Structure formats: structure tokens, C-alpha cells
Amino acid sequence: MSISKVDSRYRITIPEDIRKIVNVKKGQKIMLIPRGDSITLILLKENLSEALDEFLGDIKLTRSVKRKAERYVLEKAKERE
């Protein structure tokens, strides 16, 4: 666990120990989800197909279903920008 401070432009810095644990990269997009008085940060992978495969595990999808899922995830991410 680490503590970070919100600066005057409402930015936070992810401490080095946390960056190493979650393997975050410069320029990587992060989804922020408000939960009451907390915020959950989710690292977004650049390769959505790979992220879906990792998330779904052993569930196999057809190419068209996977494309629809990728489009849906992109739309939801853009809505949150």
C-alpha cells in the first residue's frame, strides 16, 4: 500500500512500488471507477483482444463475437473519458 497526493491540477502520481507491481507503462490508459468515497483504477491493455482472452479465460468466442465485445469495451471506455 502506498499514499499519493492530489496536486493542484487534480493529478496523482502512482508510486514506483505500485508501478512495478502492476507493470503500468507511461501513456497507458487507466479506467477510473468511482465507488462511494473510493476510486478503483483499472489498467487498460492496448490489445483488447488479448485483454478479453485473459478476462474470459477458457471461454472460447467466435471472431465476430469477439469483435463486438471489443467495440463495446472501446465505446464504454470513450464514454468515461
PyMOL Python script that loads the backbone (N, CA, C, O; Angstrom):
from pymol import cmd

cmd.read_pdbstr("""\
ATOM      1  N   MET A   1       0.853  -1.173   0.000  1.00  0.00           N
ATOM      2  CA  MET A   1       0.000   0.000   0.000  1.00  0.00           C
ATOM      3  C   MET A   1       0.896   1.233   0.000  1.00  0.00           C
ATOM      4  O   MET A   1       1.936   1.266   0.659  1.00  0.00           O
ATOM      5  N   SER A   2       0.476   2.233  -0.744  1.00  0.00           N
ATOM      6  CA  SER A   2       1.201   3.499  -0.819  1.00  0.00           C
ATOM      7  C   SER A   2       0.203   4.640  -0.751  1.00  0.00           C
ATOM      8  O   SER A   2      -0.989   4.461  -1.002  1.00  0.00           O
ATOM      9  N   ILE A   3       0.706   5.805  -0.410  1.00  0.00           N
ATOM     10  CA  ILE A   3      -0.132   7.002  -0.348  1.00  0.00           C
ATOM     11  C   ILE A   3       0.402   7.992  -1.366  1.00  0.00           C
ATOM     12  O   ILE A   3       1.611   8.191  -1.480  1.00  0.00           O
ATOM     13  N   SER A   4      -0.513   8.614  -2.108  1.00  0.00           N
ATOM     14  CA  SER A   4      -0.164   9.624  -3.090  1.00  0.00           C
ATOM     15  C   SER A   4      -1.002  10.856  -2.820  1.00  0.00           C
ATOM     16  O   SER A   4      -2.072  10.761  -2.219  1.00  0.00           O
ATOM     17  N   LYS A   5      -0.530  12.006  -3.254  1.00  0.00           N
ATOM     18  CA  LYS A   5      -1.217  13.267  -3.003  1.00  0.00           C
ATOM     19  C   LYS A   5      -1.767  13.835  -4.309  1.00  0.00           C
ATOM     20  O   LYS A   5      -1.102  13.762  -5.343  1.00  0.00           O
ATOM     21  N   VAL A   6      -2.945  14.387  -4.274  1.00  0.00           N
ATOM     22  CA  VAL A   6      -3.554  15.047  -5.437  1.00  0.00           C
ATOM     23  C   VAL A   6      -2.925  16.434  -5.547  1.00  0.00           C
ATOM     24  O   VAL A   6      -2.927  17.197  -4.582  1.00  0.00           O
ATOM     25  N   ASP A   7      -2.384  16.762  -6.735  1.00  0.00           N
ATOM     26  CA  ASP A   7      -1.749  18.074  -6.882  1.00  0.00           C
ATOM     27  C   ASP A   7      -2.776  19.142  -7.273  1.00  0.00           C
ATOM     28  O   ASP A   7      -3.973  18.863  -7.346  1.00  0.00           O
ATOM     29  N   SER A   8      -2.301  20.359  -7.523  1.00  0.00           N
ATOM     30  CA  SER A   8      -3.198  21.489  -7.804  1.00  0.00           C
ATOM     31  C   SER A   8      -3.983  21.328  -9.103  1.00  0.00           C
ATOM     32  O   SER A   8      -4.984  22.014  -9.309  1.00  0.00           O
ATOM     33  N   ARG A   9      -3.535  20.417  -9.992  1.00  0.00           N
ATOM     34  CA  ARG A   9      -4.261  20.151 -11.235  1.00  0.00           C
ATOM     35  C   ARG A   9      -5.023  18.831 -11.153  1.00  0.00           C
ATOM     36  O   ARG A   9      -5.391  18.263 -12.180  1.00  0.00           O
ATOM     37  N   TYR A  10      -5.260  18.342  -9.937  1.00  0.00           N
ATOM     38  CA  TYR A  10      -6.008  17.111  -9.656  1.00  0.00           C
ATOM     39  C   TYR A  10      -5.337  15.865 -10.221  1.00  0.00           C
ATOM     40  O   TYR A  10      -6.021  14.895 -10.546  1.00  0.00           O
ATOM     41  N   ARG A  11      -4.032  15.873 -10.342  1.00  0.00           N
ATOM     42  CA  ARG A  11      -3.285  14.710 -10.809  1.00  0.00           C
ATOM     43  C   ARG A  11      -2.720  13.969  -9.612  1.00  0.00           C
ATOM     44  O   ARG A  11      -2.458  14.550  -8.559  1.00  0.00           O
ATOM     45  N   ILE A  12      -2.540  12.666  -9.804  1.00  0.00           N
ATOM     46  CA  ILE A  12      -1.854  11.875  -8.788  1.00  0.00           C
ATOM     47  C   ILE A  12      -0.687  11.163  -9.457  1.00  0.00           C
ATOM     48  O   ILE A  12      -0.702  10.927 -10.665  1.00  0.00           O
ATOM     49  N   THR A  13       0.307  10.829  -8.676  1.00  0.00           N
ATOM     50  CA  THR A  13       1.434  10.050  -9.165  1.00  0.00           C
ATOM     51  C   THR A  13       1.308   8.651  -8.590  1.00  0.00           C
ATOM     52  O   THR A  13       1.095   8.480  -7.390  1.00  0.00           O
ATOM     53  N   ILE A  14       1.439   7.653  -9.450  1.00  0.00           N
ATOM     54  CA  ILE A  14       1.426   6.271  -8.976  1.00  0.00           C
ATOM     55  C   ILE A  14       2.833   5.972  -8.461  1.00  0.00           C
ATOM     56  O   ILE A  14       3.791   6.020  -9.232  1.00  0.00           O
ATOM     57  N   PRO A  15       2.969   5.669  -7.182  1.00  0.00           N
ATOM     58  CA  PRO A  15       4.301   5.426  -6.618  1.00  0.00           C
ATOM     59  C   PRO A  15       5.028   4.272  -7.317  1.00  0.00           C
ATOM     60  O   PRO A  15       4.406   3.350  -7.844  1.00  0.00           O
ATOM     61  N   GLU A  16       6.356   4.351  -7.307  1.00  0.00           N
ATOM     62  CA  GLU A  16       7.189   3.385  -8.023  1.00  0.00           C
ATOM     63  C   GLU A  16       6.907   1.943  -7.614  1.00  0.00           C
ATOM     64  O   GLU A  16       6.848   1.060  -8.470  1.00  0.00           O
ATOM     65  N   ASP A  17       6.731   1.692  -6.312  1.00  0.00           N
ATOM     66  CA  ASP A  17       6.496   0.310  -5.882  1.00  0.00           C
ATOM     67  C   ASP A  17       5.213  -0.250  -6.478  1.00  0.00           C
ATOM     68  O   ASP A  17       5.160  -1.426  -6.838  1.00  0.00           O
ATOM     69  N   ILE A  18       4.176   0.582  -6.586  1.00  0.00           N
ATOM     70  CA  ILE A  18       2.904   0.149  -7.177  1.00  0.00           C
ATOM     71  C   ILE A  18       3.067  -0.030  -8.686  1.00  0.00           C
ATOM     72  O   ILE A  18       2.559  -0.999  -9.250  1.00  0.00           O
ATOM     73  N   ARG A  19       3.775   0.901  -9.350  1.00  0.00           N
ATOM     74  CA  ARG A  19       4.007   0.786 -10.801  1.00  0.00           C
ATOM     75  C   ARG A  19       4.690  -0.525 -11.139  1.00  0.00           C
ATOM     76  O   ARG A  19       4.352  -1.167 -12.133  1.00  0.00           O
ATOM     77  N   LYS A  20       5.642  -0.921 -10.324  1.00  0.00           N
ATOM     78  CA  LYS A  20       6.366  -2.164 -10.584  1.00  0.00           C
ATOM     79  C   LYS A  20       5.462  -3.383 -10.365  1.00  0.00           C
ATOM     80  O   LYS A  20       5.529  -4.346 -11.129  1.00  0.00           O
ATOM     81  N   ILE A  21       4.637  -3.347  -9.349  1.00  0.00           N
ATOM     82  CA  ILE A  21       3.761  -4.480  -9.052  1.00  0.00           C
ATOM     83  C   ILE A  21       2.757  -4.716 -10.176  1.00  0.00           C
ATOM     84  O   ILE A  21       2.541  -5.853 -10.594  1.00  0.00           O
ATOM     85  N   VAL A  22       2.140  -3.626 -10.669  1.00  0.00           N
ATOM     86  CA  VAL A  22       1.082  -3.774 -11.684  1.00  0.00           C
ATOM     87  C   VAL A  22       1.599  -3.600 -13.101  1.00  0.00           C
ATOM     88  O   VAL A  22       0.848  -3.771 -14.061  1.00  0.00           O
ATOM     89  N   ASN A  23       2.899  -3.257 -13.245  1.00  0.00           N
ATOM     90  CA  ASN A  23       3.533  -3.131 -14.550  1.00  0.00           C
ATOM     91  C   ASN A  23       2.856  -2.082 -15.437  1.00  0.00           C
ATOM     92  O   ASN A  23       2.590  -2.330 -16.613  1.00  0.00           O
ATOM     93  N   VAL A  24       2.584  -0.910 -14.859  1.00  0.00           N
ATOM     94  CA  VAL A  24       1.977   0.178 -15.622  1.00  0.00           C
ATOM     95  C   VAL A  24       3.057   0.858 -16.467  1.00  0.00           C
ATOM     96  O   VAL A  24       4.207   0.978 -16.046  1.00  0.00           O
ATOM     97  N   LYS A  25       2.670   1.297 -17.652  1.00  0.00           N
ATOM     98  CA  LYS A  25       3.596   1.941 -18.589  1.00  0.00           C
ATOM     99  C   LYS A  25       3.218   3.412 -18.774  1.00  0.00           C
ATOM    100  O   LYS A  25       2.055   3.778 -18.611  1.00  0.00           O
ATOM    101  N   LYS A  26       4.195   4.254 -19.114  1.00  0.00           N
ATOM    102  CA  LYS A  26       3.916   5.658 -19.418  1.00  0.00           C
ATOM    103  C   LYS A  26       2.955   5.728 -20.593  1.00  0.00           C
ATOM    104  O   LYS A  26       3.130   5.019 -21.584  1.00  0.00           O
ATOM    105  N   GLY A  27       1.949   6.573 -20.489  1.00  0.00           N
ATOM    106  CA  GLY A  27       0.980   6.746 -21.568  1.00  0.00           C
ATOM    107  C   GLY A  27      -0.139   5.722 -21.580  1.00  0.00           C
ATOM    108  O   GLY A  27      -1.073   5.838 -22.373  1.00  0.00           O
ATOM    109  N   GLN A  28      -0.060   4.714 -20.709  1.00  0.00           N
ATOM    110  CA  GLN A  28      -1.106   3.688 -20.662  1.00  0.00           C
ATOM    111  C   GLN A  28      -2.400   4.299 -20.134  1.00  0.00           C
ATOM    112  O   GLN A  28      -2.377   5.109 -19.207  1.00  0.00           O
ATOM    113  N   LYS A  29      -3.513   3.915 -20.717  1.00  0.00           N
ATOM    114  CA  LYS A  29      -4.807   4.415 -20.267  1.00  0.00           C
ATOM    115  C   LYS A  29      -5.261   3.632 -19.038  1.00  0.00           C
ATOM    116  O   LYS A  29      -5.033   2.429 -18.914  1.00  0.00           O
ATOM    117  N   ILE A  30      -5.908   4.361 -18.142  1.00  0.00           N
ATOM    118  CA  ILE A  30      -6.415   3.777 -16.910  1.00  0.00           C
ATOM    119  C   ILE A  30      -7.875   4.184 -16.769  1.00  0.00           C
ATOM    120  O   ILE A  30      -8.215   5.359 -16.910  1.00  0.00           O
ATOM    121  N   MET A  31      -8.731   3.216 -16.492  1.00  0.00           N
ATOM    122  CA  MET A  31     -10.142   3.496 -16.252  1.00  0.00           C
ATOM    123  C   MET A  31     -10.314   3.768 -14.759  1.00  0.00           C
ATOM    124  O   MET A  31      -9.837   3.000 -13.924  1.00  0.00           O
ATOM    125  N   LEU A  32     -10.997   4.863 -14.427  1.00  0.00           N
ATOM    126  CA  LEU A  32     -11.270   5.207 -13.036  1.00  0.00           C
ATOM    127  C   LEU A  32     -12.750   4.969 -12.762  1.00  0.00           C
ATOM    128  O   LEU A  32     -13.615   5.480 -13.473  1.00  0.00           O
ATOM    129  N   ILE A  33     -13.028   4.195 -11.733  1.00  0.00           N
ATOM    130  CA  ILE A  33     -14.407   3.860 -11.396  1.00  0.00           C
ATOM    131  C   ILE A  33     -14.697   4.354  -9.987  1.00  0.00           C
ATOM    132  O   ILE A  33     -14.111   3.861  -9.023  1.00  0.00           O
ATOM    133  N   PRO A  34     -15.613   5.342  -9.859  1.00  0.00           N
ATOM    134  CA  PRO A  34     -15.959   5.818  -8.515  1.00  0.00           C
ATOM    135  C   PRO A  34     -16.775   4.775  -7.765  1.00  0.00           C
ATOM    136  O   PRO A  34     -17.689   4.172  -8.327  1.00  0.00           O
ATOM    137  N   ARG A  35     -16.445   4.565  -6.503  1.00  0.00           N
ATOM    138  CA  ARG A  35     -17.160   3.604  -5.651  1.00  0.00           C
ATOM    139  C   ARG A  35     -17.318   4.240  -4.275  1.00  0.00           C
ATOM    140  O   ARG A  35     -16.459   4.104  -3.404  1.00  0.00           O
ATOM    141  N   GLY A  36     -18.438   4.939  -4.104  1.00  0.00           N
ATOM    142  CA  GLY A  36     -18.653   5.642  -2.838  1.00  0.00           C
ATOM    143  C   GLY A  36     -17.586   6.707  -2.664  1.00  0.00           C
ATOM    144  O   GLY A  36     -17.453   7.594  -3.507  1.00  0.00           O
ATOM    145  N   ASP A  37     -16.819   6.631  -1.573  1.00  0.00           N
ATOM    146  CA  ASP A  37     -15.760   7.611  -1.351  1.00  0.00           C
ATOM    147  C   ASP A  37     -14.392   7.072  -1.780  1.00  0.00           C
ATOM    148  O   ASP A  37     -13.357   7.574  -1.341  1.00  0.00           O
ATOM    149  N   SER A  38     -14.393   6.047  -2.639  1.00  0.00           N
ATOM    150  CA  SER A  38     -13.160   5.454  -3.154  1.00  0.00           C
ATOM    151  C   SER A  38     -13.135   5.503  -4.678  1.00  0.00           C
ATOM    152  O   SER A  38     -14.158   5.743  -5.319  1.00  0.00           O
ATOM    153  N   ILE A  39     -11.970   5.276  -5.241  1.00  0.00           N
ATOM    154  CA  ILE A  39     -11.805   5.193  -6.698  1.00  0.00           C
ATOM    155  C   ILE A  39     -11.030   3.922  -7.003  1.00  0.00           C
ATOM    156  O   ILE A  39      -9.969   3.679  -6.428  1.00  0.00           O
ATOM    157  N   THR A  40     -11.561   3.116  -7.905  1.00  0.00           N
ATOM    158  CA  THR A  40     -10.851   1.929  -8.369  1.00  0.00           C
ATOM    159  C   THR A  40     -10.193   2.264  -9.694  1.00  0.00           C
ATOM    160  O   THR A  40     -10.840   2.807 -10.589  1.00  0.00           O
ATOM    161  N   LEU A  41      -8.914   1.947  -9.829  1.00  0.00           N
ATOM    162  CA  LEU A  41      -8.177   2.172 -11.069  1.00  0.00           C
ATOM    163  C   LEU A  41      -8.000   0.841 -11.773  1.00  0.00           C
ATOM    164  O   LEU A  41      -7.574  -0.138 -11.159  1.00  0.00           O
ATOM    165  N   ILE A  42      -8.324   0.799 -13.062  1.00  0.00           N
ATOM    166  CA  ILE A  42      -8.146  -0.411 -13.853  1.00  0.00           C
ATOM    167  C   ILE A  42      -7.262  -0.080 -15.043  1.00  0.00           C
ATOM    168  O   ILE A  42      -7.580   0.803 -15.840  1.00  0.00           O
ATOM    169  N   LEU A  43      -6.147  -0.795 -15.157  1.00  0.00           N
ATOM    170  CA  LEU A  43      -5.247  -0.583 -16.288  1.00  0.00           C
ATOM    171  C   LEU A  43      -5.888  -1.155 -17.539  1.00  0.00           C
ATOM    172  O   LEU A  43      -6.341  -2.300 -17.541  1.00  0.00           O
ATOM    173  N   LEU A  44      -5.927  -0.368 -18.597  1.00  0.00           N
ATOM    174  CA  LEU A  44      -6.476  -0.836 -19.863  1.00  0.00           C
ATOM    175  C   LEU A  44      -5.332  -1.304 -20.749  1.00  0.00           C
ATOM    176  O   LEU A  44      -4.340  -0.596 -20.921  1.00  0.00           O
ATOM    177  N   LYS A  45      -5.471  -2.472 -21.298  1.00  0.00           N
ATOM    178  CA  LYS A  45      -4.451  -3.009 -22.195  1.00  0.00           C
ATOM    179  C   LYS A  45      -4.650  -2.412 -23.584  1.00  0.00           C
ATOM    180  O   LYS A  45      -5.774  -2.123 -23.995  1.00  0.00           O
ATOM    181  N   GLU A  46      -3.557  -2.234 -24.289  1.00  0.00           N
ATOM    182  CA  GLU A  46      -3.642  -1.700 -25.646  1.00  0.00           C
ATOM    183  C   GLU A  46      -4.271  -2.707 -26.586  1.00  0.00           C
ATOM    184  O   GLU A  46      -5.002  -2.332 -27.502  1.00  0.00           O
ATOM    185  N   ASN A  47      -3.998  -3.963 -26.371  1.00  0.00           N
ATOM    186  CA  ASN A  47      -4.534  -5.017 -27.219  1.00  0.00           C
ATOM    187  C   ASN A  47      -5.796  -5.576 -26.561  1.00  0.00           C
ATOM    188  O   ASN A  47      -5.714  -6.441 -25.689  1.00  0.00           O
ATOM    189  N   LEU A  48      -6.961  -5.080 -26.980  1.00  0.00           N
ATOM    190  CA  LEU A  48      -8.217  -5.503 -26.361  1.00  0.00           C
ATOM    191  C   LEU A  48      -8.487  -6.982 -26.540  1.00  0.00           C
ATOM    192  O   LEU A  48      -9.064  -7.621 -25.660  1.00  0.00           O
ATOM    193  N   SER A  49      -8.079  -7.526 -27.658  1.00  0.00           N
ATOM    194  CA  SER A  49      -8.291  -8.951 -27.890  1.00  0.00           C
ATOM    195  C   SER A  49      -7.557  -9.775 -26.836  1.00  0.00           C
ATOM    196  O   SER A  49      -8.097 -10.743 -26.301  1.00  0.00           O
ATOM    197  N   GLU A  50      -6.336  -9.382 -26.552  1.00  0.00           N
ATOM    198  CA  GLU A  50      -5.543 -10.065 -25.531  1.00  0.00           C
ATOM    199  C   GLU A  50      -6.188  -9.897 -24.150  1.00  0.00           C
ATOM    200  O   GLU A  50      -6.238 -10.842 -23.363  1.00  0.00           O
ATOM    201  N   ALA A  51      -6.674  -8.701 -23.867  1.00  0.00           N
ATOM    202  CA  ALA A  51      -7.313  -8.447 -22.581  1.00  0.00           C
ATOM    203  C   ALA A  51      -8.579  -9.279 -22.421  1.00  0.00           C
ATOM    204  O   ALA A  51      -8.843  -9.817 -21.346  1.00  0.00           O
ATOM    205  N   LEU A  52      -9.367  -9.385 -23.499  1.00  0.00           N
ATOM    206  CA  LEU A  52     -10.577 -10.204 -23.433  1.00  0.00           C
ATOM    207  C   LEU A  52     -10.235 -11.671 -23.217  1.00  0.00           C
ATOM    208  O   LEU A  52     -10.891 -12.356 -22.432  1.00  0.00           O
ATOM    209  N   ASP A  53      -9.213 -12.154 -23.910  1.00  0.00           N
ATOM    210  CA  ASP A  53      -8.790 -13.547 -23.735  1.00  0.00           C
ATOM    211  C   ASP A  53      -8.397 -13.811 -22.287  1.00  0.00           C
ATOM    212  O   ASP A  53      -8.762 -14.834 -21.708  1.00  0.00           O
ATOM    213  N   GLU A  54      -7.650 -12.874 -21.711  1.00  0.00           N
ATOM    214  CA  GLU A  54      -7.208 -13.027 -20.327  1.00  0.00           C
ATOM    215  C   GLU A  54      -8.400 -12.994 -19.373  1.00  0.00           C
ATOM    216  O   GLU A  54      -8.476 -13.782 -18.430  1.00  0.00           O
ATOM    217  N   PHE A  55      -9.326 -12.078 -19.628  1.00  0.00           N
ATOM    218  CA  PHE A  55     -10.503 -11.931 -18.768  1.00  0.00           C
ATOM    219  C   PHE A  55     -11.423 -13.146 -18.854  1.00  0.00           C
ATOM    220  O   PHE A  55     -11.933 -13.616 -17.838  1.00  0.00           O
ATOM    221  N   LEU A  56     -11.631 -13.653 -20.068  1.00  0.00           N
ATOM    222  CA  LEU A  56     -12.581 -14.753 -20.271  1.00  0.00           C
ATOM    223  C   LEU A  56     -11.985 -16.128 -19.978  1.00  0.00           C
ATOM    224  O   LEU A  56     -12.721 -17.099 -19.803  1.00  0.00           O
ATOM    225  N   GLY A  57     -10.676 -16.211 -19.926  1.00  0.00           N
ATOM    226  CA  GLY A  57     -10.046 -17.490 -19.602  1.00  0.00           C
ATOM    227  C   GLY A  57     -10.323 -18.546 -20.654  1.00  0.00           C
ATOM    228  O   GLY A  57      -9.986 -18.364 -21.824  1.00  0.00           O
ATOM    229  N   ASP A  58     -10.940 -19.656 -20.244  1.00  0.00           N
ATOM    230  CA  ASP A  58     -11.169 -20.798 -21.133  1.00  0.00           C
ATOM    231  C   ASP A  58     -12.394 -20.655 -22.038  1.00  0.00           C
ATOM    232  O   ASP A  58     -12.641 -21.519 -22.880  1.00  0.00           O
ATOM    233  N   ILE A  59     -13.157 -19.584 -21.877  1.00  0.00           N
ATOM    234  CA  ILE A  59     -14.347 -19.399 -22.711  1.00  0.00           C
ATOM    235  C   ILE A  59     -13.896 -19.025 -24.119  1.00  0.00           C
ATOM    236  O   ILE A  59     -13.131 -18.077 -24.299  1.00  0.00           O
ATOM    237  N   LYS A  60     -14.365 -19.763 -25.105  1.00  0.00           N
ATOM    238  CA  LYS A  60     -13.984 -19.503 -26.497  1.00  0.00           C
ATOM    239  C   LYS A  60     -15.101 -18.732 -27.193  1.00  0.00           C
ATOM    240  O   LYS A  60     -16.282 -19.035 -27.020  1.00  0.00           O
ATOM    241  N   LEU A  61     -14.713 -17.738 -27.976  1.00  0.00           N
ATOM    242  CA  LEU A  61     -15.673 -16.911 -28.705  1.00  0.00           C
ATOM    243  C   LEU A  61     -15.361 -16.955 -30.189  1.00  0.00           C
ATOM    244  O   LEU A  61     -14.216 -17.150 -30.597  1.00  0.00           O
ATOM    245  N   THR A  62     -16.409 -16.769 -30.992  1.00  0.00           N
ATOM    246  CA  THR A  62     -16.172 -16.641 -32.426  1.00  0.00           C
ATOM    247  C   THR A  62     -15.532 -15.282 -32.691  1.00  0.00           C
ATOM    248  O   THR A  62     -15.615 -14.378 -31.859  1.00  0.00           O
ATOM    249  N   ARG A  63     -14.906 -15.142 -33.827  1.00  0.00           N
ATOM    250  CA  ARG A  63     -14.257 -13.883 -34.182  1.00  0.00           C
ATOM    251  C   ARG A  63     -15.240 -12.716 -34.181  1.00  0.00           C
ATOM    252  O   ARG A  63     -14.908 -11.628 -33.709  1.00  0.00           O
ATOM    253  N   SER A  64     -16.451 -12.933 -34.709  1.00  0.00           N
ATOM    254  CA  SER A  64     -17.426 -11.833 -34.775  1.00  0.00           C
ATOM    255  C   SER A  64     -17.898 -11.421 -33.381  1.00  0.00           C
ATOM    256  O   SER A  64     -18.091 -10.232 -33.126  1.00  0.00           O
ATOM    257  N   VAL A  65     -18.086 -12.368 -32.489  1.00  0.00           N
ATOM    258  CA  VAL A  65     -18.497 -12.042 -31.119  1.00  0.00           C
ATOM    259  C   VAL A  65     -17.376 -11.290 -30.408  1.00  0.00           C
ATOM    260  O   VAL A  65     -17.628 -10.349 -29.657  1.00  0.00           O
ATOM    261  N   LYS A  66     -16.142 -11.715 -30.652  1.00  0.00           N
ATOM    262  CA  LYS A  66     -15.009 -11.041 -30.024  1.00  0.00           C
ATOM    263  C   LYS A  66     -14.901  -9.596 -30.524  1.00  0.00           C
ATOM    264  O   LYS A  66     -14.621  -8.691 -29.738  1.00  0.00           O
ATOM    265  N   ARG A  67     -15.120  -9.374 -31.823  1.00  0.00           N
ATOM    266  CA  ARG A  67     -15.088  -8.011 -32.374  1.00  0.00           C
ATOM    267  C   ARG A  67     -16.166  -7.140 -31.748  1.00  0.00           C
ATOM    268  O   ARG A  67     -15.918  -5.983 -31.409  1.00  0.00           O
ATOM    269  N   LYS A  68     -17.375  -7.701 -31.594  1.00  0.00           N
ATOM    270  CA  LYS A  68     -18.462  -6.947 -30.968  1.00  0.00           C
ATOM    271  C   LYS A  68     -18.101  -6.578 -29.532  1.00  0.00           C
ATOM    272  O   LYS A  68     -18.367  -5.460 -29.089  1.00  0.00           O
ATOM    273  N   ALA A  69     -17.505  -7.502 -28.817  1.00  0.00           N
ATOM    274  CA  ALA A  69     -17.101  -7.244 -27.432  1.00  0.00           C
ATOM    275  C   ALA A  69     -16.032  -6.154 -27.378  1.00  0.00           C
ATOM    276  O   ALA A  69     -16.077  -5.288 -26.504  1.00  0.00           O
ATOM    277  N   GLU A  70     -15.069  -6.188 -28.306  1.00  0.00           N
ATOM    278  CA  GLU A  70     -14.021  -5.173 -28.357  1.00  0.00           C
ATOM    279  C   GLU A  70     -14.621  -3.793 -28.624  1.00  0.00           C
ATOM    280  O   GLU A  70     -14.240  -2.815 -27.981  1.00  0.00           O
ATOM    281  N   ARG A  71     -15.561  -3.712 -29.575  1.00  0.00           N
ATOM    282  CA  ARG A  71     -16.206  -2.432 -29.878  1.00  0.00           C
ATOM    283  C   ARG A  71     -16.960  -1.910 -28.656  1.00  0.00           C
ATOM    284  O   ARG A  71     -16.912  -0.718 -28.354  1.00  0.00           O
ATOM    285  N   TYR A  72     -17.651  -2.800 -27.960  1.00  0.00           N
ATOM    286  CA  TYR A  72     -18.414  -2.414 -26.768  1.00  0.00           C
ATOM    287  C   TYR A  72     -17.480  -1.853 -25.691  1.00  0.00           C
ATOM    288  O   TYR A  72     -17.775  -0.819 -25.091  1.00  0.00           O
ATOM    289  N   VAL A  73     -16.358  -2.531 -25.447  1.00  0.00           N
ATOM    290  CA  VAL A  73     -15.410  -2.075 -24.431  1.00  0.00           C
ATOM    291  C   VAL A  73     -14.840  -0.713 -24.813  1.00  0.00           C
ATOM    292  O   VAL A  73     -14.712   0.161 -23.956  1.00  0.00           O
ATOM    293  N   LEU A  74     -14.495  -0.519 -26.087  1.00  0.00           N
ATOM    294  CA  LEU A  74     -13.977   0.772 -26.545  1.00  0.00           C
ATOM    295  C   LEU A  74     -15.000   1.883 -26.370  1.00  0.00           C
ATOM    296  O   LEU A  74     -14.659   2.979 -25.925  1.00  0.00           O
ATOM    297  N   GLU A  75     -16.251   1.608 -26.716  1.00  0.00           N
ATOM    298  CA  GLU A  75     -17.305   2.608 -26.557  1.00  0.00           C
ATOM    299  C   GLU A  75     -17.459   3.005 -25.096  1.00  0.00           C
ATOM    300  O   GLU A  75     -17.571   4.189 -24.777  1.00  0.00           O
ATOM    301  N   LYS A  76     -17.466   2.016 -24.209  1.00  0.00           N
ATOM    302  CA  LYS A  76     -17.621   2.296 -22.771  1.00  0.00           C
ATOM    303  C   LYS A  76     -16.430   3.088 -22.241  1.00  0.00           C
ATOM    304  O   LYS A  76     -16.602   3.989 -21.420  1.00  0.00           O
ATOM    305  N   ALA A  77     -15.236   2.762 -22.697  1.00  0.00           N
ATOM    306  CA  ALA A  77     -14.048   3.487 -22.262  1.00  0.00           C
ATOM    307  C   ALA A  77     -14.100   4.941 -22.747  1.00  0.00           C
ATOM    308  O   ALA A  77     -13.733   5.855 -22.009  1.00  0.00           O
ATOM    309  N   LYS A  78     -14.558   5.154 -23.990  1.00  0.00           N
ATOM    310  CA  LYS A  78     -14.643   6.519 -24.527  1.00  0.00           C
ATOM    311  C   LYS A  78     -15.698   7.333 -23.798  1.00  0.00           C
ATOM    312  O   LYS A  78     -15.525   8.537 -23.608  1.00  0.00           O
ATOM    313  N   GLU A  79     -16.798   6.689 -23.383  1.00  0.00           N
ATOM    314  CA  GLU A  79     -17.841   7.386 -22.636  1.00  0.00           C
ATOM    315  C   GLU A  79     -17.309   7.920 -21.308  1.00  0.00           C
ATOM    316  O   GLU A  79     -17.800   8.926 -20.796  1.00  0.00           O
ATOM    317  N   ARG A  80     -16.317   7.252 -20.760  1.00  0.00           N
ATOM    318  CA  ARG A  80     -15.769   7.635 -19.458  1.00  0.00           C
ATOM    319  C   ARG A  80     -14.652   8.666 -19.570  1.00  0.00           C
ATOM    320  O   ARG A  80     -14.181   9.168 -18.550  1.00  0.00           O
ATOM    321  N   GLU A  81     -14.212   8.998 -20.800  1.00  0.00           N
ATOM    322  CA  GLU A  81     -13.122   9.980 -20.973  1.00  0.00           C
ATOM    323  C   GLU A  81     -13.606  11.366 -20.677  1.00  0.00           C
ATOM    324  O   GLU A  81     -12.834  12.321 -20.767  1.00  0.00           O
TER     325      GLU A  81
END
""", "prot")
cmd.dss("prot")
cmd.show_as("cartoon", "prot")
cmd.util.cbc("prot")
cmd.orient("prot")
